[in-house]
Amino acid sequence: MYLDEMIQLEGHRSEATRPFCHCGSEDPPIYRCRDCFGIEMICRSCIIEHHGCNPLHRIEQWKQDYFASISLKHLSLRIQLGHIPGEVCLNKQRASGDDFIIIDAHGIHEIGLNFCSCETAQIHYVQLLRARWFPSTSSNPKTAATFAVMEFFHLLSFESKVSPYEFYHSLAHCTDNTGITPIKDRYSAFLHMVQEWRNLKLLKHSGRGHNPDGINTTQEGNCVVLCPACLQPGKNLPVGWEDAEPRSKWLYALFLSIDANFRLKQKAVSNDQPDPSLNAGSSYFVEEMRYKMYLAEQVTLPQERSTCASHNAVNMADTKSSRGLATTGVGTVDCARHEMKLASGVGDLQKGEKYVNMDYLMFSVIVGSGAVVLNLSYDVACQWHKKLWACLASMPDRLQFNRKEKTVQFFVPKFHINAHIPACQTNFSCNYSKGVGRTDGEAPERGWANVNRVATSTKEMGPGARCDTLNDNFGDWNWKKVTMLGHVLLRKLKEAVRSAKVHGDELAELQSTIDAVSLSAWKSEVEAWEDDGSRPNPFESRIASMTQTTVQLQLAENEARDLHAGVNASLHNEVSPFILISTGLDLEDEQRCLCVDTAALGVHATEIQKIKICMRSNALLRKIESWSIIQTLYMPAVAFLHSTPDLTRGANDNADKQGDFLLWLPSSLGTRYACDRQLQELEWELRFAQAHDALNEVRQNIRLLSHLKAFKWTHIRGQRASTRTRSMLDLADAKKMASKLKYDTARAVLIVLTPILGKFAWEGSLHVLQVADLRPLGDIAPGQSEGTRDISWIWKAPGALQNDDASLQDCLQTEWCKARAREGQWSEEVLLLLEEMQRVIEFLKWQASWWKDRGTAAIFVKPAHQEGLLAYAERQAHIQLAMIKHIQELWEAVPKMVESQLLPDDKDTAEISDVLLTMEGPPDDII
């Protein structure tokens, strides 16, 4: 049906029965408009009259058998500028050549245009602008684009990253998709209009049009979208923030992240003379001339190679090919907390990622920030920071500052740090340092994902057009971040509050298993390292890894202990109840071992292997039979069960498998058969101890397996050695799973005996042992990171860590330090987010007040101009106040949420309370 209706619209049957137009004219109604509402057909005079205010609509004419497009200019419609529609101009002047082109969202139109030449008429480009048409030039314009199409392209270039070429030719195909009707090419004019439009919008949004001294006084960074949550001195910080107490000073740190992007290269197709940037350093890119002058002075400075990671972008910067390229990429300094581009924080890279480029960008941002505490993140910070302050002396005077007045920490982003050597992974980790919250330092990487989509088109642009295009995209990225800050900060705060509680509880649980002396010593050591980074790092292990000889010895000792335990399970003529149950458990262990070894034979076992298994099975059967004779004395019901082979053999009918022979211990009888309570008590006690022994074996086997894997990764090379090591790993893993099976069996028996004996207290310490719980201290489970991971419950069980083994104690100390760091960082994150929320509100208040002042800052002679300035400023101020109100409503429940989760137990309750007291919106009279 949809298709039928669409095809029907190609004809004029619904209007064919009407020979005359509604106006009464004798002219046939053969015209209709594709853009007006409805499909009514009217005459020529009516179509012209109706489109005096819609001169860019598309008209169709019925040609006996079909509709054909026809322009309003062909129908003699003349568009008069300088007067209101319908008013006659007594001194009209046709556009030059009478072939004026208008680019609109519906296509590219050739129109009949008249300018006004009356005494009070404005210059031609002003007449076009007042009609909301953007002229391609101010001198004798012959092309213009509607404000609507410019705004549409502007937004579309942000969302879909469409290039001007693609957009313009889409409009051309919309006008004529057959190639039959020639369309005058105005692509070059459209490119110029796009660049001018971007710049004018930038100046307008940043309030430069309201500057009494004009736009020529625009300074570096005046046209950026600022981050409301970052430090903005004089805008969103309390009075005296520079002199904050040491315990609160970290809240006023500026987080900066540095990175380079080699996809945003530019071909050597032009230069700054024919294609200059219209921003001139007022936005995100640094001022080009001074930047290049500084680089020219440092051109002979060699690039220092990294002694840590093999970072090719840095190590090979001097050898990186740049043939045919004006720039090989861009470097940037971003806000590491909120992922926004910063003023004068972006610059071109002429040849690779050289420190000299990144130093200039970093110091440009630092000087303009006014921050005292700085946290700098860079993927090669371990190398870069060594000579950073030495390079400060070579910077221009405008980039100089007093190094001693700054407190600076250096970090490697969390995703990149695993590629560094172990020493860097602890000394430059965001996970272990104080005062950084949960900052990951990867902000630029997220921004590149957005802007990389314009790399294909900007690569072909001249330097000015490329710079302005990237500046515009960076501004759009920042604005989107600003509009989403309310939701993003709230989401992060909810996660931080929950995680602070979870990791706080986990730390307390872990500390409850550690003796007070060790805990005090570890705390003193980690606090000393936090105050002085030159002290021993408590996050680094002090125990050397196991040697191959040590591993082999430990495996031999474990095997000897297992064999010893199996062989010496003695049976005596006079057996006490304790010995009866204890021996029953030993026989059960032997059954498990026999089942495992039998299953390991496979289908191609040798005769010798089969004989050994058969001999072990026979020996086990004799032990079971001897034990069963005595068992019937204590448990008479077992005699009946032994006489029923189906019950004794369980579900397996194969009598040769002694591992399937049921021993009928007290727990197996349950409540169906009578059993002495003393025997049940004895089994419960032995099973409870067995569960703890099995859990300890699990921990030992996990540590052994972890050491073996580390040893294989470090020392083993070649197929032969790897095969042998793989066998050792398989054996250790099998022992680990056997210990787990032993624990599962003991716990299952405890569950059976618990309701019979009324013993329930054990359930809080012996949990269900999942495969996911079988991980060593410090291991990260799937879906977790260093900052979100937890410790498996097997390492927090009572008595798990009461061991004098040096390796275990070293591992425990490292894990406690990490757990303490996680708890501290999540608590810091809560405080940072609350502080940032307060800054956002204060910044928006400041910006609303700033816009109100802008409305009356400049005085113009023309009342219309003055009214426009005031109206735009008031609208911007209203937007800021509306955003405050929206955020205030969004964050209404924040104080209660934080108080209910953290304040009763949190150690920083005073700091949180201080921040919560200021978490309020603007006064009601403002909104």
KOLSE-171166 format. One line per 8 residues: number of its first residue (from 1); for each residue x, y, z of C-alpha. Coordinates in pm, whole numbers, m for minus. Layout:
# residues N
NUM> X Y Z  ...
This chain:
# residues 927
1> 0 0 0  283 242 78  437 177 m263  101 226 m435  54 563 m270  406 675 m352  361 582 m717  21 756 m728
9> 187 1084 m626  380 1076 m954  57 1157 m1137  m204 1433 m1105  m527 1228 m1111  m656 1375 m785  m640 1722 m942  m716 1630 m1306
17> m1092 1691 m1279  m1038 2061 m1196  m977 2261 m1519  m933 2598 m1344  m732 2729 m1049  m906 2816 m720  m827 3182 m783  m1066 3186 m1081
25> m793 3248 m1337  m826 3092 m1676  m463 2976 m1658  m450 2599 m1619  m349 2465 m1271  m41 2275 m1385  205 2367 m1108  263 2218 m766
33> 527 2263 m492  729 1972 m356  803 2152 m30  467 2310 56  212 2111 254  m32 1921 32  m40 1829 m338  m271 2101 m463
41> m206 2218 m821  m236 2589 m897  m176 2830 m1180  139 3027 m1262  33 3354 m1098  m68 3174 m777  253 2974 m756  454 3297 m781
49> 235 3478 m527  250 3191 m277  629 3169 m293  720 3530 m241  827 3430 112  950 3083 11  1163 3154 m295  1374 2838 m260
57> 1094 2584 m280  1107 2329 m560  832 2359 m824  700 2093 m1060  508 2148 m1387  270 1893 m1544  392 1807 m1896  85 1628 m2034
65> 216 1289 m1913  451 1357 m1621  582 1619 m1378  904 1802 m1461  1106 2035 m1238  1097 2406 m1318  1263 2693 m1132  1080 2991 m987
73> 1323 3210 m1176  1199 3053 m1501  846 3144 m1390  964 3506 m1355  982 3524 m974  1218 3803 m865  1346 3813 m509  1383 4164 m372
81> 1629 4230 m90  1633 4536 133  1252 4551 171  987 4345 342  814 4091 112  552 4255 m108  702 4602 m79  805 4762 m408
89> 1161 4890 m447  1188 5201 m664  1560 5159 m726  1627 4789 m765  1944 4643 m910  1981 4298 m1054  2258 4074 m923  2569 4070 m1140
97> 2506 3847 m1441  2157 3767 m1313  2274 3415 m1233  2286 3429 m853  2328 3086 m691  2177 2993 m355  2288 2676 m176  2004 2543 37
105> 1923 2222 222  1695 2116 m68  1951 2173 m339  2143 2432 m538  1916 2700 m687  1966 2964 m954  1738 3256 m864  1637 3596 m995
113> 1773 3838 m735  1737 4214 m703  1941 4423 m460  1806 4749 m323  1988 5064 m434  1776 5317 m248  1952 5593 m53  1906 5405 277
121> 2007 5067 133  2281 4859 291  2575 4718 103  2495 4400 m90  2649 4146 148  2461 4306 442  2133 4274 252  2208 3905 201
129> 2296 3850 567  1973 4017 680  1786 3771 462  1976 3496 652  2179 3417 342  2555 3382 391  2748 3543 99  3060 3382 m41
137> 3235 3719 m56  3178 4075 56  3263 4214 m288  2999 4172 m560  2870 3836 m428  2728 3591 m684  2681 3296 m447  2530 3255 m103
145> 2422 2973 128  2122 2986 355  2184 2996 728  1975 2680 747  2205 2478 520  2516 2615 694  2379 2516 1035  2272 2178 900
153> 2617 2108 754  2786 2236 1070  2600 1991 1293  2623 1709 1040  3001 1754 1018  3018 1699 1396  2788 1398 1411  2871 1211 1089
161> 3207 1381 1011  3087 1445 655  3330 1647 445  3231 1965 256  3294 1779 m69  3053 1499 17  2791 1736 148  2805 1976 m148
169> 2784 1699 m405  2495 1540 m216  2309 1870 m264  2410 1871 m630  2267 1522 m679  1955 1628 m490  1914 1908 m746  1975 1686 m1050
177> 2071 1321 m1019  2083 1254 m1394  2363 1481 m1511  2137 1616 m1787  2090 1964 m1640  2424 2139 m1581  2469 2282 m1232  2703 2575 m1187
185> 2997 2465 m973  3020 2661 m650  3218 2405 m450  3518 2635 m398  3289 2913 m279  3119 2669 m43  3457 2575 109  3534 2940 184
193> 3189 2991 334  3230 2686 559  3562 2810 697  3425 3161 756  3109 3020 914  3309 2807 1157  3517 3105 1262  3222 3342 1303
201> 3030 3088 1509  3339 3038 1725  3370 3412 1788  2999 3447 1856  2977 3158 2103  3284 3278 2294  3143 3630 2334  3407 3803 2124
209> 3139 3999 1940  3047 4156 2275  3403 4279 2338  3413 4662 2342  3761 4655 2186  3654 4432 1897  3757 4085 1785  4109 4197 1695
217> 4200 4198 2064  4121 3825 2099  4396 3656 2302  4525 3299 2304  4268 3060 2445  3981 3313 2449  3764 3100 2218  3774 2760 2389
225> 3495 2577 2567  3627 2557 2922  3588 2253 3145  3352 2354 3430  3477 2073 3656  3848 2155 3628  4036 2427 3812  3932 2766 3673
233> 4082 3030 3907  3849 3324 3954  3555 3127 3821  3479 2812 4023  3724 2803 4315  3679 2932 4670  3874 3228 4795  4214 3122 4933
241> 4220 2785 4755  4594 2829 4695  4655 2824 5072  4444 2515 5145  4557 2282 5422  4802 2007 5316  4541 1736 5372  4305 1910 5125
249> 4553 2054 4876  4529 1751 4648  4165 1840 4577  4290 2145 4385  4520 1954 4151  4503 1986 3774  4507 1650 3593  4673 1664 3252
257> 4719 1384 3001  4955 1397 2702  4941 1198 2381  5009 1212 2007  4794 1109 1713  4957 1015 1382  4633 972 1191  4577 1348 1184
265> 4856 1406 936  4850 1672 663  4987 1658 313  5219 1933 191  4957 2082 m41  4969 2448 66  5119 2685 323  5014 2950 570
273> 5032 3237 321  4750 3140 84  4561 2946 352  4604 3107 696  4411 3001 1002  4134 3241 1102  4171 3150 1472  4534 3266 1514
281> 4593 3067 1832  4276 3183 2006  4140 2830 2031  4294 2486 2095  4592 2495 1859  4890 2694 1981  4980 3012 1795  5155 2881 1484
289> 5429 3137 1420  5577 3140 1772  5549 2761 1792  5743 2710 1469  6003 2969 1570  6075 2779 1892  6097 2444 1708  6338 2596 1455
297> 6566 2699 1742  6566 2345 1881  6601 2163 1549  6949 2031 1632  6844 1887 1968  6864 1504 1945  6573 1287 2057  6664 1093 2370
305> 6586 724 2345  6374 556 2608  6551 320 2849  6222 159 2948  5958 67 2694  6030 34 2323  5808 327 2234  5866 353 1859
313> 5692 689 1820  5952 837 2055  6260 626 1986  6222 654 1608  6108 1017 1594  6426 1126 1415  6394 851 1155  6020 869 1093
321> 5941 934 728  5769 1264 656  5805 1272 277  5514 1452 117  5373 1556 455  5361 1899 613  5280 1741 951  5295 1377 1060
329> 5028 1416 1330  4928 1626 1628  5020 1629 1995  4772 1726 2262  4739 1800 2632  4395 1707 2761  4205 1732 3085  4269 1383 3221
337> 3960 1376 3442  3696 1496 3196  3857 1427 2857  3835 1785 2728  4080 1965 2502  4257 2260 2666  4347 2608 2547  4678 2613 2354
345> 4710 2241 2422  4725 2113 2063  5011 2143 1815  5134 1987 1493  5414 1730 1494  5658 1786 1212  5844 1457 1244  5735 1200 1498
353> 5657 1241 1866  5951 1455 1977  5988 1570 2334  6054 1926 2217  5700 1946 2073  5534 1790 2375  5732 2011 2618  5611 2327 2444
361> 5248 2214 2453  5269 2111 2818  5424 2437 2936  5171 2637 2730  4890 2470 2923  5058 2492 3264  5129 2866 3231  4768 2937 3135
369> 4614 2718 3406  4726 2888 3727  4737 2548 3900  4977 2477 4185  4942 2097 4209  4981 1908 3882  4931 1539 3797  5083 1470 3455
377> 5010 1152 3262  5209 1046 2956  5269 699 2812  5647 758 2831  5646 969 3149  5914 750 3305  6161 877 3044  6009 1215 2960
385> 6013 1354 3314  6390 1313 3358  6488 1627 3163  6156 1812 3160  6262 2082 3405  6596 2126 3230  6401 2202 2911  6201 2471 3093
393> 6505 2701 3084  6503 2699 2701  6138 2797 2676  6032 3149 2564  5982 3404 2841  5603 3383 2821  5622 3009 2909  5853 3050 3209
401> 5731 2990 3566  5874 2917 3908  5923 2542 3924  5954 2547 4306  5599 2677 4342  5456 2369 4169  5394 2023 4311  5412 1774 4024
409> 5350 1399 4003  5419 1194 3690  5218 889 3582  5191 640 3297  4830 577 3181  4678 255 3309  4634 88 2971  4993 163 2863
417> 5171 84 3189  5176 m295 3141  5418 m245 2851  5675 m90 3087  5939 m257 3301  5830 m372 3651  5993 m76 3827  5791 171 3619
425> 5473 m30 3675  5489 56 4045  5667 393 4053  5449 556 3784  5121 374 3842  4800 569 3897  4677 271 4100  4921 313 4389
433> 4961 689 4434  4773 920 4667  4570 1218 4555  4462 1093 4210  4139 905 4282  4047 667 4003  4200 874 3722  4330 646 3446
441> 4519 900 3232  4378 767 2904  4165 1073 2820  4326 1160 2482  4267 809 2349  3891 851 2387  3901 1187 2214  4095 1045 1919
449> 3817 795 1853  3587 1089 1784  3813 1313 1577  3991 1042 1376  3689 1020 1148  3774 1360 997  4136 1260 930  4061 1155 570
457> 3932 1501 475  4167 1717 688  4468 1535 543  4395 1698 206  4329 2050 343  4562 2346 359  4709 2433 700  4456 2706 786
465> 4143 2515 687  4270 2203 865  4352 2392 1184  4011 2564 1191  3828 2239 1116  4004 2051 1396  3955 2342 1637  3585 2338 1556
473> 3560 1962 1617  3751 1995 1945  3509 2267 2054  3209 2050 1970  3364 1760 2165  3413 1986 2467  3060 2122 2451  2911 1774 2437
481> 3117 1684 2742  2986 1994 2923  2623 1907 2849  2675 1552 2979  2871 1643 3293  2564 1624 3515  2489 1265 3416  2853 1153 3393
489> 2957 1286 3734  2645 1140 3894  2711 798 3739  3074 807 3850  2978 915 4200  2732 629 4240  3001 382 4134  3261 547 4358
497> 3038 546 4665  2951 180 4616  3312 79 4546  3448 281 4839  3219 88 5070  3299 m250 4912  3677 m203 4912  3669 m51 5259
505> 3493 m361 5390  3732 m588 5202  4035 m410 5347  3893 m443 5697  3827 m813 5637  4180 m868 5511  4333 m679 5802  4140 m891 6050
513> 4348 m1192 5937  4685 m1014 5980  4862 m979 6313  4886 m626 6454  5267 m615 6456  5299 m690 6085  5017 m452 6002  5179 m166 6190
521> 5517 m226 6024  5363 m242 5678  5164 74 5734  5473 265 5843  5662 142 5539  5397 236 5284  5340 579 5441  5714 646 5433
529> 5720 560 5061  5419 787 4994  5600 1078 5161  5936 1004 4998  5942 815 4669  6312 731 4714  6229 495 5003  6184 121 4934
537> 5871 61 4730  5634 m167 4927  5448 m261 4607  5755 m442 4473  5825 m800 4578  6146 m858 4780  6149 m1239 4735  6332 m1390 4439
545> 6134 m1618 4213  6163 m1995 4257  6448 m2175 4079  6391 m2492 3880  6567 m2698 4149  6343 m2555 4419  6030 m2632 4216  6138 m2989 4150
553> 6220 m3040 4519  5881 m2910 4626  5701 m3137 4380  5902 m3437 4505  5823 m3354 4868  5452 m3318 4791  5447 m3654 4614  5639 m3824 4896
561> 5397 m3681 5151  5097 m3811 4955  5247 m4157 4917  5343 m4163 5281  4990 m4073 5385  4843 m4347 5168  5078 m4628 5264  5072 m4575 5641
569> 4694 m4584 5688  4724 m4852 5962  4449 m5098 6067  4455 m5260 6408  4262 m5539 6575  4146 m5302 6848  4009 m4988 6686  3858 m4697 6874
577> 3569 m4493 6724  3810 m4209 6646  4045 m4444 6461  3750 m4598 6278  3626 m4268 6136  3977 m4134 6079  4077 m4445 5886  3753 m4423 5688
585> 3849 m4077 5574  4195 m4201 5475  4037 m4480 5272  3815 m4224 5104  4124 m4023 5007  4284 m4334 4860  3968 m4401 4663  3982 m4051 4514
593> 4349 m4090 4422  4283 m4428 4263  3997 m4287 4056  4212 m3997 3936  4506 m4220 3843  4280 m4471 3669  4119 m4197 3463  4463 m4062 3370
601> 4566 m4391 3204  4358 m4329 2895  4274 m4587 2632  4635 m4668 2540  4772 m4767 2882  5058 m5017 2892  5035 m5356 3061  5269 m5243 3338
609> 5052 m4939 3410  4743 m5159 3423  4915 m5407 3658  5014 m5128 3899  4660 m4994 3908  4520 m5344 3960  4760 m5412 4249  4668 m5081 4414
617> 4300 m5161 4368  4339 m5506 4527  4534 m5365 4820  4268 m5100 4872  3994 m5362 4861  4165 m5566 5131  4193 m5256 5350  3825 m5172 5297
625> 3716 m5527 5379  3924 m5533 5700  3790 m5193 5800  3430 m5291 5716  3443 m5588 5955  3521 m5355 6245  3275 m5093 6114  2980 m5331 6164
633> 3060 m5343 6536  2998 m4969 6569  2737 m4932 6295  2519 m5247 6276  2303 m5096 5998  2603 m5120 5768  2584 m5502 5771  2251 m5482 5586
641> 2386 m5227 5343  2694 m5438 5270  2468 m5732 5191  2303 m5523 4918  2561 m5492 4639  2356 m5242 4443  2366 m5001 4736  2730 m5067 4818
649> 2847 m5019 4459  2627 m4715 4410  2530 m4628 4056  2817 m4822 3897  2774 m5194 3839  3145 m5252 3776  3268 m5437 4083  3629 m5397 3978
657> 3632 m5023 4051  3713 m4992 4420  3684 m4614 4394  3307 m4652 4359  3270 m4869 4673  3060 m4680 4928  3217 m4679 5275  2895 m4589 5455
665> 3041 m4338 5698  2794 m4184 5947  2713 m3897 5712  2613 m4147 5440  2350 m4301 5667  2178 m3968 5724  1852 m4002 5916  1728 m4314 5734
673> 1944 m4551 5937  2037 m4553 6304  2386 m4436 6397  2564 m4355 6720  2572 m3976 6772  2932 m4002 6895  3036 m4133 6555  2851 m3847 6387
681> 3023 m3598 6616  3361 m3753 6540  3303 m3741 6165  3186 m3378 6185  3500 m3276 6374  3727 m3464 6135  3542 m3331 5829  3565 m2975 5961
689> 3941 m3016 6002  3959 m3190 5664  3788 m2894 5497  4042 m2653 5644  4330 m2883 5550  4195 m2911 5196  4155 m2534 5174  4515 m2491 5287
697> 4625 m2744 5025  4431 m2548 4764  4616 m2230 4861  4954 m2405 4854  4886 m2561 4514  4767 m2226 4376  5090 m2060 4490  5295 m2345 4347
705> 5114 m2322 4013  5161 m1946 4009  5537 m1981 4070  5563 m2245 3797  5390 m2019 3546  5615 m1727 3637  5922 m1950 3608  5811 m2081 3267
713> 5745 m1727 3138  6087 m1603 3254  6325 m1895 3191  6178 m2160 2962  6252 m2142 2589  6226 m2408 2321  5984 m2691 2251  6151 m2959 2459
721> 6179 m2751 2774  5829 m2612 2725  5684 m2962 2692  5845 m3073 3018  5731 m2760 3196  5382 m2811 3059  5378 m3153 3225  5477 m2995 3556
729> 5202 m2736 3518  4946 m3005 3441  5052 m3201 3747  5027 m2892 3971  4689 m2808 3827  4565 m3163 3883  4677 m3144 4247  4493 m2814 4285
737> 4169 m2962 4148  4212 m3273 4366  4240 m3049 4672  3926 m2866 4558  3741 m3200 4526  3855 m3295 4875  3724 m2963 5009  3393 m3000 4822
745> 3345 m3351 4966  3417 m3239 5322  3184 m2940 5290  2906 m3155 5145  2931 m3388 5448  2919 m3091 5686  2599 m2975 5516  2445 m3321 5573
753> 2551 m3340 5939  2467 m2979 6026  2087 m3024 6076  2143 m3355 6259  2393 m3209 6507  2266 m2850 6508  2603 m2698 6419  2559 m2395 6192
761> 2839 m2153 6285  3087 m2295 6032  2891 m2174 5726  3030 m1820 5753  3391 m1934 5709  3369 m2225 5465  3201 m2094 5152  3123 m2270 4826
769> 3450 m2303 4638  3404 m2198 4276  3666 m2240 4005  3680 m1859 3982  3794 m1851 4345  4104 m2056 4263  4330 m1761 4190  4648 m1639 4362
777> 4688 m1321 4565  4712 m1026 4330  4543 m1205 4040  4277 m1011 3846  3957 m1196 3764  3790 m1157 3420  3602 m827 3395  3806 m662 3670
785> 4093 m415 3672  4359 m324 3926  4128 m66 4078  3813 m279 4085  3943 m627 4159  3879 m810 4483  4064 m1079 4678  3935 m1434 4662
793> 3770 m1539 4987  4012 m1831 5027  4286 m1583 5124  4063 m1412 5379  3942 m1724 5556  4042 m1754 5924  4398 m1880 5961  4473 m1853 5589
801> 4759 m1609 5637  4900 m1727 5970  5209 m1866 5809  5576 m1782 5860  5663 m1860 5496  5864 m1559 5372  5724 m1581 5022  5366 m1582 5148
809> 5432 m1293 5385  5592 m1090 5106  5298 m1163 4877  5058 m1075 5157  5231 m743 5227  5214 m646 4860  4849 m746 4840  4764 m552 5156
817> 4935 m243 5012  4730 m276 4695  4408 m331 4887  4485 m25 5096  4555 175 4779  4226 63 4623  4028 161 4930  4208 495 4952
825> 4163 576 4584  3792 504 4580  3749 723 4889  3952 995 4714  3737 955 4406  3426 1030 4609  3583 1349 4743  3712 1453 4400
833> 3373 1401 4238  3195 1598 4507  3447 1878 4462  3402 1869 4084  3025 1880 4118  3057 2192 4327  3292 2346 4071  3046 2278 3789
841> 2769 2466 3968  2999 2756 4058  3136 2779 3704  2789 2790 3548  2691 3062 3794  2999 3260 3697  2934 3211 3326  2572 3323 3359
849> 2688 3639 3538  2962 3690 3276  2711 3677 2991  2482 3924 3166  2774 4165 3193  2862 4106 2827  2522 4235 2721  2607 4587 2831
857> 2987 4576 2795  2992 4730 2447  2802 5045 2341  2696 5077 1977  2529 5365 1797  2270 5152 1623  1987 5048 1858  1925 4729 1658
865> 2286 4621 1705  2273 4699 2076  1948 4507 2113  2099 4202 1937  2398 4201 2169  2178 4219 2476  1935 3954 2348  2212 3704 2269
873> 2383 3762 2603  2054 3716 2790  1982 3397 2601  2324 3256 2686  2283 3353 3051  1944 3182 3056  2100 2865 2912  2360 2858 3191
881> 2093 2908 3458  1874 2639 3302  2170 2401 3309  2223 2482 3678  1860 2405 3753  1875 2081 3556  2191 1970 3737  2052 2071 4073
889> 1748 1851 4016  1966 1568 3887  2192 1581 4193  1919 1635 4447  1971 1296 4614  2354 1313 4616  2402 1433 4979  2171 1166 5120
897> 2329 896 4905  2682 980 5021  2583 1028 5384  2399 695 5403  2686 501 5247  3005 658 5378  2965 907 5658  2903 663 5946
905> 3229 475 5894  3445 679 5656  3769 819 5787  3732 1141 5582  3389 1232 5714  3495 1589 5787  3607 1650 5429  3295 1491 5282
913> 3070 1687 5517  3237 2015 5418  3178 1946 5051  2819 1833 5101  2736 2156 5284  2817 2351 4966  2633 2115 4730  2348 2354 4662
921> 2208 2523 4353  2155 2894 4286  1909 3095 4493  1546 3067 4383  1534 3430 4275  1809 3366 4018  1628 3075 3857
